[in-house]
Amino acid sequence: MASEANASPGASALPPPPTYDLVVDGYTIAIPPPRSVLPLPGFLRSKSSESEQGTIIRDVSLRCESGEMMAIIGGSGSGKTTLLHALVGRLANLPVTGGQVRYEPAGISLDAKESASLSARKMKDRIGFVRQHDYLLEHLTVRETLDYAAALRLPSSISSSTRRLIVDQTIRELGLGDTADTVVGGALRKGISGGERRRLTIALSLISLPSILALDEPTTGLDAFTAYALLQTLSSLARKGRTVIMSVHQPRSDAWELFDRIAVLSKGDVVFAGRREKCLGWFEDMGMGSPGDRADDGVAEKGSIDGGTDGGAGVNPLDWLIDICSVDPRDQGSAQRVTRLVQGWKDGGKGIADEHSPSRQSHILSDGIQRVPSIQPQEQEVLYANVDQEEGQPGSQPQVLQRPGLIRQTVVLTSRATKGVSRDYAQILGFACQSIGIAVLLGIAFLRLGESPSDIQSLKVRFRPR
């Protein structure tokens, strides 16, 4: 099995999933109004609180096309995590007061895209979301973790051989072949490294063959080398046709070249959202200089270092962008600078945000354009079915994705729990000692106890509190 995981990329590969372009137009999310402890009738509710309702993100417009990787950056509290959750339809009771998020099928005419576009809610089965932290079972191996995920997430009509093929390809794509049979491990048991844990978490999202992959700060907690290697892996996933979106915190400088699009947020406002090649030029046109022109106070001004178009010498362009787009409460000038940048983007940035990329079809790998002969046609239709749409819209199909039923889930989860308990030797030893201890105590309590009612009564008196 390990040899399969390390097979060459040209080995039998699954076709890429359906491709979609992300389009966000004037999206605004408000701060939810405070809730009273007791429900109040409408005429008693405060009208002023509704009229003074603030916003978390305001008038966000951007796009990210299939085959691209976009980074959402900004300082703490800029709204990048909220925006990421909005893009994948994971908002928790946050009121949307304007705009929309939609996904347009790639490869069709512009006239047909608007009518065939889908909301994030309808795309939920085609979106893979990776949380900031890893939640893994430490007593399973990497392959077993993915096997159980495939058994629970893939449609019940998929055969075991097809599930194994999906698991093997996922292991190969994420570079987990060398550790496929290694236990995940945890605090008390040595296992895979931190970078491999991150890759495994991403692999769990790829098991269901999503078209969109969204990640919340995937490099958090990783060293610089491991973080860069992870971003390279995500970039290669995007080149295979997926749309990859992530929020990034403290990226290293050479990661700049891996991103196709950059979205910069500041206090909920968009400062820039477009292709990476246009980013630094936009800020230079706004009078911010370039990363190589950074002054001693951290604000970009014209200086003596020629930074070029992709960053200055020794200056991380991503850090530079975060610096000039963050507001320092101690510096009134920083607030004025950000206000000017936000207004400048509102006045002239719409064309950049809506700009289409050059054709990326030559960059998208063609390993899986043809259907794999070993997969039955019925399974291909299940795995690559279009997302269910409103009746009457183009491309409408019946929904065929059906998750495993209750009995199947119970069998899989019971098997997983049994395997985990059987490998937890400390827990087994603890249960054994607990059972022996209880047996000894009960044995002492009933030692030489007669069978007459008086003997039983004496036992009751013996343990009566004094």
N, C-alpha and C positions, 0 to 999 in steps of 0.2 A: 504493500500500500504506500509505503514511503517513496518508492520509486515512481509511482503514479503522480504523487504530489510534486515531484521534482522534474516531471516530464517537460519537454520543451514546449514553448508556447504554440508551436505548430501542431501539437497533438490535438485529438478531437476536442473541439471547443464548442461551447454553446453559442448560438447567435446572440448579438447584442440586443438588449431590450428596446422597446419602442422609444424613440427620442422625442423630447419636448423642449421648447424654449420657454424660459421664465420671463414674464413681462409684469412689471409693477407700475401702476399708473396713479399718481396722486394719492397714495395710501396714507391714511391718518388714523392713529389709535389714540383714544382719549383715556385719561385717568378715570377709573371707575369711581362713581360717587360713593361717599361713605354710607354704610348700611346701618340702619338702626337695629337695636336688639330685638324690638318687637315690630312686626309689620304695621305700617301706618297707612290709613286711607290717603288717596291722592291729594285731597284738599289740605292735609296737614303736612305734606312733604315740602321741604324747603325748595322754592323755585330758584333762589339765588345760588344755591350750590350747583344746580344744573347749568345755570347761565355762566358761572365762573369756572366751569369744568376745564381743567388743563389737559394737555396732550403729552403722550409719551414719545411718539414719533409723528412728524408733520410732513405732509405733502411729499412722500418718498416716491420717486420714479426711477426705475432702473430696468435693465434687462440682462439676462445671461442665457446664451444660446447653447444648444447641445454640443458636447465636445469641448466645453470651456470650464475653467475653474475660476470662481470668483471669491475674493477675500473681502469680508466686511470688517473694517477696522475702526478704531476710535478709542478714546479714553474711557475710564470707568464711568458708568452712568450715561454713556452716549446713546444707548438704546439698541446696540447691535444684537444683543441676545433676544430682545423683544422682537426686533425685525426678523431675525432668523426663525423664531417660532411662528411668526405671522406668515412667512413664506411657505411653511410646510403645514399650515393649518392646525397649529398646536396652541392657539391662544386660549387661555383659561378665563372666560368671562370678561374679557377686555372689550369695551365697546369700540367698534370700527365706525368712525364718523365720516369717512370719505375715501374714495378711490377703490381700487380692486387689485387683487393678485390673481393672475391667470396663467395657465400653461397652454401653449400653442403647439400642436403637433409639428415637428420639423419636417422639412422636405415637401411641403405642399405650397400652393400659390398663396400670395399675400391676401387675395380676395377671400379665400376659403378659411384662412387662419382664424379670423375673428369669430365666425360662426361655429368653428370646431374647437374653440378654446374651452378649457375646463378650469373650474375653481380648485383651490388647494384641497377643499373638503372631498371633492370627487376624485382627486389624485392620491388619496391617502394610501391606496394599495400599491402605488407606483413610487412612493417616496420612502427612502430609507433615512432614518434619523439617528444620529450617534450622539449620545449624551456626553457631557464633559468628563464624567467619571466612569470607571469600569465596574460593572456588576457581573462577576464571573464566579462559577462554582469551582473552588480550588482543587477538588478531588477528581475532576474529569480531565482527560487529555484534550488537546486542541481539536483533534479530529472528532472525538466523542461529543464535545461541546457543539460543534457544527452539525454533526449527525442528528442530535436531538433537536436542534433548532430547525433543521430541514424537515424533520418528522412532524413538528408542531406548526410550522408556518406555511409549508407548501401545500397545495391542494391535495385532497385525499386521493384523487384519481391518478396522481403521479406514481409511477412504479419505483421500487427500491433501487433499481439500477440507474434510473434517471436521477434520483436524489443523490446517489453516490457520485455521479458525474458532476452534478452541480457543486457538491462539497469539494471534490478534487479540483475543479476549476477555481473555486474561491480560494482554496489554500494556495494554489499556484499564483493567482493574481496578487495576493497579499504577501507573497514571499514567506509563507509559513511552512514550507516543505521540510526544512531541517528540524522543526520542533513539532511536527504534526502528531507524534506519538509521545510527547512530553506532557507531564501533568502541569496544569495551570499554576498550582501552588498558591500560597498566601503568606500570611504573617508568620506562621509556625512551620511552614513547609516550603522548601525551595522549589521553584518552578521556572517558568519562562520569565524573560526580562520585562521591564516596564514598556519598552517599545513594542515588544511582541504582544503584550496584553492589549495595547491600543489597537494593534493590527487585528487581533482576534475580535475585539469589540466592533470594529468596522466590518469585519467579515460576517458577523452575525446579522448586520443590516443588509449585506449583499446577498445573503442566502435566498431572499425572496425575489431576486433579480429586479431591483428597482431601477427606474429611469432617472430619478433625481436622488442625489445623495447630499444630505445636509448634516453638517458637523458643528457642534458647539465647542469651540476652542480645543481642537483635537490635540494640539501640541503642549497643552498645559501639563506640567510635571515632568516633561522629558528634557534630557540634555540637548544641546544644540545639534550635535551630530544625528542623534536619533530623530529629533523633530524634523530636520531637513530630509532625512531618508523617508520619513512618513509622508511628507509633502510631495516628494518625488513619486511615491506610490500612488497617492491620490491624483496627481497630475496624469499618470499613465492610465488610471481608471477613466478620467475625463476624455482622454484621447480615444478611448474605445466607444465613445458615443454618449456617455452619461453627462448630465449636468451636475457639477459639483459646486456646492455653496458652503462656505464656512465662515464663522467668526474667528478672528485670529488675535491673540494677545502676545505681545513681545516676540515677534518673529525675527529670525536672523536675516542679515542683509541679503545673502545669496538666494533667499526664498522669493525675492522680488521677481525674478525672471520666470518663476514657475506659474505665476498667476496671469490669467488672461484678462480679467477685469478686476477693478478695485472700486469698492464703495466706502467712502469715508463719512462717518457720522460725528456730529458734535451736538450734545444736548438734545438729541432727537431730530435734528435737522440734517439734511444732506449737504455736504460740502463738495463732494465730487462722487460721481457714479458713472463709470465708463471704462473704456479700454485702457489697459495699463500704459500703452505707448502715448496716450494723450494726457496722462495724469500730471506728470511733473511740468509739462508745458503749460497746462491750464493754470497751475499755481504760479508759475513764472509770469504769465500774462496778467495775473491778478496782483503782481508786485511783491510776491513772497520770495522771489529768488529761487535758488535751487538748494538741494541738500549740501552741496559743497560750499555754499555761501553762508553757512550758519554762523551767527555772531556769538559772542561770549554769553549773552543773556538767553540763548536758546531760541530766539526769534529769528527767522530767516530774513536776512538782508543781503544786499549786494556786498560781496567781499572779494578776497583775492584768490580764492581757490576755485578753479574751474571744475564744476561738478558734472558737466555733460548732461545728457538727457536721461540717463538711468542712474543718477545718484552721484554724489561727490565722493572724493577719495576718502575712504575710511568712514563714511557716513551712511548709516542704514536709511534708505529712503522711506521705509515703512515707519521707523521711529520718528523720522523728521516730519512725516505727515501727521502722526499722532500729536507731536509737540505743537505744531502750529495750529492745529484744529481743536486743541483743548483749552478750556477756560481755567485760569488760575485765579481763585478768589482774591488773592493778594495783589494781583496785577490788573488794574482797570483796562490797560491797553490790550490785554489778551481778549477780553470780552468784546471790545470794539473791533479787533481784528477778525474774530470769528463771525461777528455780525456782518461785517463787510463781505467775508467769503460766502456766507449763506445767501446774502442778497445777490451777490454776483452770480451764484449758481442758479438762483431762481430766474434771474434776468436772461442768462445766456447759456445755461447748461442743458436745456431740454434736448437740443439737437445731438449733443454728445451722448446723453443717456440712451437715446433711441437708436443710436448708430448701430447698424448691423456689422457683423464681423465678415471679413473675407471668407470665401467658401472654405470650410474646414474638412470637407469630405476626404481630401487627400491626406489629412492628418489622422483621421479616424481609422484605427486598425481594422483590417478586413478579415481577421481570422475566422469570424463566425457569421459572415454574410449568408452563407448557405446553411440550410437546416442540417442538423447532424443525423446521419442515416440511422444511428442506433436508437433515436428517439421516435416513438410512434407519432404519426400525424395528429392523433387526438391530443396527445400530451403537448405537442407544439402549440396547438390552438389554445390550450389551457394556460400554458406558461406565458404566451405572447399575445394573449387576448387584449384588445383595446379596452380602455377604461369605460365603464358604463356611463352613458350620456343621457341627456334628456331626450325623450321621444321626439323624433322629427329632426334632430340635428344630424349633420353628416357624420358617418362612421359609427352610427348607433348599432350596438350589438348587445345581445343578452349577456348578463353577467354570469360568467362560468367559474369564477374563482370561488371555490368552496373549501373552507378550512376543515381540518379533521374534526370529526364529531366528538361527543363527550366520551364515549367508550374508548375511542382511539387515544384521546388526550390522556385519559386515566391510565391506560396501559403504558404510554410513553413516560409519563411523569412518575409512575410507580417504578419503572425500570431505572429511571435516572436517580431517583431517591435511594433505591436499594443499592445501586452501584456506589453512590456517594457515601452512604453509611458504612458499607463493607470495607471501604478504603480508609476510613477515618479511624485509625488504630487507637488514638487517644480516647475517642468517644466510646469505642467498643470496650476498652479497658475500664473507663469510668462507669459504664453501664454494668459491667461484670462486678466491679467492686461494690457498686450500689446494691445490686441484687444479693451478693454475699452478705453484706452488712445487714440488710433488712432480714434476711433469713436467720442470721445469728441472733438478732434482737428478738424476733418472734420465737425462736427456739428456746431462748432463756426465759421468756415470759411464760411459756406453757410447759416448762420443764417439770416432769413428774406430777402433772396435774391429773387428779382423779376424774372419774366420769360421773360422780354423784352430784346432785344439785348443790350440796353444801360445799363441795370442792370448787365448783364454778363460782359460787358466791364469794368464797375466800379470795379468788383471783380478782373479783370486782373490788373487794375491800382493799386488796394489796395495792391497787393502782389508783385508789381514791385520793384526791388532793387533800393534804392536811391543812 
